[in-house]
Amino acid sequence: MTDPSSPEASLLAPDEPPAFEFIAGRHSSPFLITCDHAGRRLPRALADLGVSASELERHIAWDIGAAGVTRQLAALLDASAVLQTYSRLAIDCNRPPSVPSSIVEQSEATLIPGNHALSAAARAARVAAIFQPYHDRILAELNERAARAQPTVLIAMHSFTPEFHGVPRPWHAGVLYNRDTRLAHAVLELLRADSELVVGDNEPYAVSDASDYGVVVYGEQRGNLHVELEVRQDLITTEAEQAAWAARLAPLFRRAASRFLG
């Protein structure tokens, strides 16, 4: 087997899936959906990173249900979507590669032995094989839109666990943002109009330049309308639940975006 830590090596074998799935939407749709943690596959060269199969099914490896909601939303919004297909344990595509949380040595209480003491070359191999192709595809889509003067509304889809370290999380969904609050506040207002929902305002996470990549780089830095949306995982475990949440969110996103797009 080729040493994946060598600078010239490709981490992914030719017969392994690419680092992203792309769904082409209609050119007339302003919506672009990203899903940074859609998959839980690991490159064969990394084996199981020393992590049990049961742990690799948990949230530490991927955002459970987020990919299904993304695909359903893309269909309802005629949106393009880019989904990252490899596990966040190989490399987290919603972190700048320079920060420690890009390739974690421990996730929650679980040690990730295959991520310990990585060389610079081994880290660079993961960036080159997984992080860069995924983000290059997002950039290509954004650049194509800019070339045809197509407004972009960026939706970053994620999911979160019903409890964290044994503490229940009361929110059904969370609306996340950093400095640019335009779309996020509109989405938050519309979601909270549903009395059945408990909606977090930058909960259960808050966006920052160190903890997030997509909405910072593709939303704030490029001036695009954007929001990061989290849905609680126990609400989107089945295809029917994913479809129901997409049906809830699609008209809401249209209404929120219309405030700014006219």
GUTORVO-942947 format. One line per 5 residues: number of its first residue (from 0); their letters; for each residue z negated, x, y negated of C-alpha. Coordinates in nm, 2 decimals. Layout:
% GUTORVO-942947
NUM	a	Z:X:Y | ...;
***
This chain:
% GUTORVO-942947
0	mtdps	0.00:0.00:0.00 | 0.08:0.13:-0.35 | -0.22:0.23:-0.55 | -0.26:-0.05:-0.81 | -0.45:0.19:-1.03;
5	speas	-0.16:0.43:-1.08 | 0.01:0.38:-1.42 | 0.36:0.34:-1.27 | 0.25:0.08:-1.01 | 0.33:-0.29:-1.04;
10	llapd	0.02:-0.49:-0.95 | 0.22:-0.79:-0.82 | 0.45:-0.75:-0.52 | 0.81:-0.87:-0.56 | 0.74:-1.18:-0.34;
15	eppaf	0.43:-1.29:-0.53 | 0.45:-1.57:-0.79 | 0.50:-1.48:-1.15 | 0.20:-1.48:-1.39 | 0.30:-1.82:-1.55;
20	efiag	0.45:-2.16:-1.49 | 0.67:-2.29:-1.76 | 0.74:-2.66:-1.82 | 1.03:-2.72:-2.06 | 0.98:-3.01:-2.30;
25	rhssp	1.21:-3.18:-2.54 | 1.31:-2.98:-2.85 | 1.21:-3.27:-3.07 | 0.84:-3.26:-2.95 | 0.61:-3.05:-3.17;
30	flitc	0.36:-3.01:-2.89 | 0.31:-2.69:-2.70 | 0.03:-2.69:-2.44 | -0.13:-2.38:-2.29 | -0.36:-2.35:-1.99;
35	dhagr	-0.51:-2.01:-1.97 | -0.71:-2.06:-1.65 | -0.48:-2.29:-1.45 | -0.48:-2.09:-1.12 | -0.72:-1.91:-0.89;
40	rlpra	-0.47:-1.69:-0.71 | -0.55:-1.32:-0.68 | -0.28:-1.05:-0.65 | -0.27:-0.92:-0.29 | -0.34:-0.57:-0.42;
45	ladlg	-0.68:-0.68:-0.54 | -0.77:-0.86:-0.21 | -1.07:-1.08:-0.28 | -1.23:-0.85:-0.54 | -1.53:-0.86:-0.30;
50	vsase	-1.60:-1.22:-0.38 | -1.65:-1.49:-0.11 | -1.39:-1.76:-0.06 | -1.64:-2.03:-0.17 | -1.70:-1.85:-0.50;
55	lerhi	-1.33:-1.82:-0.56 | -1.31:-2.20:-0.55 | -1.57:-2.23:-0.83 | -1.53:-2.24:-1.20 | -1.58:-1.87:-1.23;
60	awdig	-1.23:-1.83:-1.09 | -1.04:-2.10:-1.28 | -1.06:-2.41:-1.49 | -1.08:-2.69:-1.23 | -0.86:-2.98:-1.31;
65	aagvt	-0.72:-2.83:-1.63 | -0.37:-2.76:-1.48 | -0.33:-3.12:-1.36 | -0.42:-3.26:-1.70 | -0.18:-3.01:-1.87;
70	rqlaa	0.11:-3.12:-1.65 | 0.04:-3.49:-1.71 | 0.00:-3.44:-2.08 | 0.32:-3.24:-2.10 | 0.51:-3.54:-1.94;
75	lldas	0.35:-3.79:-2.18 | 0.41:-3.58:-2.49 | 0.75:-3.45:-2.39 | 0.58:-3.12:-2.45 | 0.65:-2.77:-2.34;
80	avlqt	0.36:-2.61:-2.14 | 0.28:-2.26:-2.02 | 0.02:-2.23:-1.74 | -0.13:-1.90:-1.63 | -0.13:-1.89:-1.25;
85	ysrla	-0.37:-1.61:-1.15 | -0.75:-1.61:-1.15 | -0.95:-1.53:-1.46 | -1.14:-1.29:-1.24 | -0.83:-1.06:-1.22;
90	idcnr	-0.81:-1.08:-1.60 | -0.90:-1.35:-1.85 | -0.59:-1.45:-2.04 | -0.81:-1.61:-2.31 | -0.98:-1.29:-2.41;
95	ppsvp	-0.84:-0.99:-2.60 | -0.79:-0.72:-2.34 | -1.01:-0.48:-2.54 | -1.33:-0.68:-2.50 | -1.56:-0.65:-2.19;
100	ssive	-1.52:-1.01:-2.10 | -1.15:-0.96:-2.04 | -1.23:-0.83:-1.69 | -1.58:-0.93:-1.59 | -1.81:-0.73:-1.36;
105	qseat	-2.04:-1.04:-1.33 | -1.96:-1.41:-1.38 | -2.27:-1.63:-1.42 | -2.48:-1.50:-1.13 | -2.19:-1.37:-0.92;
110	lipgn	-2.11:-1.00:-0.90 | -1.74:-0.91:-0.89 | -1.74:-0.58:-0.71 | -1.37:-0.53:-0.74 | -1.40:-0.52:-1.12;
115	halsa	-1.67:-0.25:-1.14 | -1.59:0.09:-1.29 | -1.22:0.03:-1.33 | -1.01:0.31:-1.47 | -0.81:0.26:-1.78;
120	aaraa	-0.49:0.26:-1.57 | -0.63:-0.01:-1.34 | -0.71:-0.23:-1.64 | -0.37:-0.16:-1.79 | -0.20:-0.27:-1.47;
125	rvaai	-0.37:-0.61:-1.49 | -0.27:-0.65:-1.85 | 0.09:-0.55:-1.77 | 0.12:-0.78:-1.46 | -0.07:-1.09:-1.57;
130	fqpyh	-0.18:-1.10:-1.93 | 0.13:-0.97:-2.10 | 0.40:-1.18:-1.92 | 0.20:-1.50:-1.98 | 0.16:-1.43:-2.35;
135	drila	0.51:-1.31:-2.38 | 0.63:-1.65:-2.26 | 0.41:-1.83:-2.51 | 0.54:-1.60:-2.79 | 0.90:-1.66:-2.69;
140	elner	0.85:-2.03:-2.71 | 0.68:-2.00:-3.05 | 0.96:-1.77:-3.18 | 1.23:-2.01:-3.06 | 1.05:-2.30:-3.24;
145	aaraq	1.02:-2.09:-3.56 | 1.39:-2.00:-3.54 | 1.49:-2.37:-3.54 | 1.22:-2.47:-3.79 | 1.04:-2.68:-3.54;
150	ptvli	0.67:-2.75:-3.63 | 0.43:-2.66:-3.35 | 0.11:-2.84:-3.25 | -0.08:-2.61:-3.01 | -0.31:-2.76:-2.75;
155	amhsf	-0.51:-2.52:-2.54 | -0.64:-2.70:-2.24 | -0.96:-2.60:-2.06 | -1.24:-2.75:-1.85 | -1.61:-2.69:-1.82;
160	tpefh	-1.88:-2.73:-1.55 | -2.11:-3.04:-1.55 | -2.41:-2.80:-1.56 | -2.48:-2.44:-1.66 | -2.76:-2.24:-1.51;
165	gvprp	-2.91:-2.57:-1.38 | -2.90:-2.74:-1.72 | -2.69:-3.06:-1.73 | -2.42:-3.08:-1.99 | -2.41:-3.43:-2.15;
170	whagv	-2.06:-3.40:-2.30 | -1.75:-3.56:-2.15 | -1.53:-3.34:-2.36 | -1.56:-3.07:-2.62 | -1.34:-3.00:-2.92;
175	lynrd	-1.33:-2.63:-3.01 | -1.20:-2.45:-3.32 | -1.27:-2.14:-3.53 | -1.19:-2.12:-3.90 | -0.90:-2.37:-3.91;
180	trlah	-1.05:-2.71:-3.86 | -0.76:-2.93:-3.95 | -0.64:-3.07:-3.62 | -0.97:-3.02:-3.44 | -1.17:-3.24:-3.68;
185	avlel	-0.90:-3.51:-3.66 | -0.92:-3.50:-3.28 | -1.30:-3.50:-3.28 | -1.30:-3.81:-3.51 | -1.06:-4.00:-3.28;
190	lrads	-1.24:-3.91:-2.96 | -1.58:-4.00:-3.10 | -1.44:-4.34:-3.20 | -1.47:-4.42:-2.82 | -1.83:-4.53:-2.78;
195	elvvg	-1.81:-4.45:-2.40 | -1.76:-4.08:-2.47 | -2.01:-3.80:-2.57 | -1.79:-3.54:-2.74 | -1.91:-3.19:-2.83;
200	dnepy	-1.83:-3.03:-3.17 | -1.77:-2.67:-3.07 | -1.97:-2.75:-2.76 | -2.02:-2.64:-2.48 | -1.85:-2.33:-2.63;
205	avsda	-1.76:-2.21:-2.97 | -1.44:-2.02:-3.06 | -1.46:-1.67:-3.20 | -1.22:-1.38:-3.24 | -1.39:-1.20:-2.95;
210	sdygv	-1.43:-1.50:-2.71 | -1.09:-1.66:-2.75 | -0.73:-1.54:-2.78 | -0.48:-1.82:-2.78 | -0.59:-2.05:-3.06;
215	vvyge	-0.68:-1.75:-3.28 | -0.35:-1.56:-3.23 | -0.11:-1.85:-3.19 | -0.29:-2.11:-3.40 | -0.48:-1.94:-3.69;
220	qrgnl	-0.28:-1.62:-3.73 | 0.06:-1.81:-3.72 | -0.06:-2.10:-3.93 | 0.02:-2.36:-3.65 | -0.19:-2.68:-3.61;
225	hvele	-0.41:-2.62:-3.31 | -0.71:-2.74:-3.11 | -0.88:-2.61:-2.80 | -0.99:-2.90:-2.58 | -1.24:-2.89:-2.29;
230	vrqdl	-1.29:-3.17:-2.04 | -1.58:-3.18:-1.80 | -1.47:-3.09:-1.45 | -1.63:-3.37:-1.25 | -1.42:-3.61:-1.46;
235	ittea	-1.08:-3.45:-1.36 | -1.11:-3.35:-1.00 | -0.85:-3.59:-0.87 | -0.49:-3.65:-0.97 | -0.58:-4.01:-1.08;
240	eqaaw	-0.86:-3.88:-1.30 | -0.63:-3.62:-1.45 | -0.37:-3.88:-1.52 | -0.63:-4.11:-1.68 | -0.75:-3.83:-1.91;
245	aarla	-0.39:-3.74:-2.01 | -0.32:-4.11:-2.08 | -0.64:-4.11:-2.30 | -0.55:-3.79:-2.48 | -0.17:-3.82:-2.54;
250	plfrr	-0.18:-4.10:-2.80 | -0.48:-3.95:-2.96 | -0.30:-3.61:-3.01 | 0.00:-3.79:-3.15 | -0.22:-3.98:-3.40;
255	aasrf	-0.41:-3.67:-3.50 | -0.09:-3.46:-3.55 | 0.08:-3.73:-3.75 | -0.18:-3.69:-4.02 | -0.03:-3.35:-4.09;
260	lg	0.33:-3.37:-3.98 | 0.41:-3.70:-4.15;
***
